[in-house]
Each structure stands twice: as C-alpha cells, then as structure tokens.
Amino acid sequence: MLHVSAIAASCDDDPDNEYPACHVHQQDWGVPVRLTEAGTGRLPLVLAGMDA
C-alpha cells in the first residue's frame, strides 16, 4: 500500500480584488501498488478536481 498526502494553497490573483481569498486543499490517498514491467509510468492523483 502506498500512502500519499498532499496539501496545497491557492489564492485569487485579481489586482482589483482588495481582499483576495485563499483556499487550502488537502487530500490523502491509499493506493494498492503492484510493480510489473507492463505497468504505467504515471500514477494520477487528483487534488481538488485537478489532474495536471
């Protein structure tokens, strides 16, 4: 089992906004892992709906 934890912050970037809001996103994943030669080289983990 691979356990991954992530915390990220994002803030509004509008110079006209006097009080920009910041948002904190936190996610934990428990991923069962099996290594094989046919496996992929990428493990997508989606944080706050984004996978980039």
C-alpha positions as CSV (number, residue, x, y, z in Angstrom):
1,M,0.0,0.0,0.0
2,L,1.3,3.4,-1.0
3,H,0.1,6.3,1.2
4,V,0.3,9.8,-0.3
5,S,-0.7,13.0,1.5
6,A,-0.8,16.5,-0.2
7,I,-1.7,20.0,1.0
8,A,-1.8,22.9,-1.4
9,A,-3.0,26.5,-1.2
10,S,-4.3,28.7,-4.0
11,C,-5.2,32.4,-3.8
12,D,-7.2,34.7,-6.0
13,D,-4.9,36.7,-8.4
14,D,-7.1,39.7,-9.3
15,P,-5.4,43.1,-8.6
16,D,-8.9,44.7,-8.5
17,N,-9.9,42.5,-5.5
18,E,-9.0,44.3,-2.3
19,Y,-9.3,41.1,-0.2
20,P,-8.3,38.1,-2.2
21,A,-9.5,34.7,-0.9
22,C,-7.1,31.8,-0.3
23,H,-8.2,28.2,-0.3
24,V,-6.4,25.2,1.2
25,H,-6.9,21.8,-0.3
26,Q,-5.9,18.6,1.4
27,Q,-6.2,15.0,0.2
28,D,-4.9,11.6,1.3
29,W,-4.7,8.6,-1.0
30,G,-4.2,5.0,-0.1
31,V,-3.2,3.2,-3.3
32,P,-2.6,-0.5,-3.6
33,V,0.5,-0.9,-5.7
34,R,1.8,-3.9,-7.7
35,L,5.0,-3.4,-9.7
36,T,5.1,-5.1,-13.1
37,E,7.0,-4.5,-16.3
38,A,3.7,-3.9,-18.1
39,G,2.7,-1.1,-15.7
40,T,2.4,2.6,-16.5
41,G,4.9,5.2,-15.6
42,R,2.3,7.6,-14.1
43,L,0.0,7.4,-11.1
44,P,-2.7,10.1,-11.5
45,L,-3.7,11.6,-8.1
46,V,-6.5,14.2,-8.4
47,L,-6.4,17.1,-5.9
48,A,-9.4,19.5,-5.8
49,G,-10.6,18.2,-9.2
50,M,-7.3,19.0,-11.0
51,D,-5.1,16.4,-12.7
52,A,-2.3,18.4,-14.4
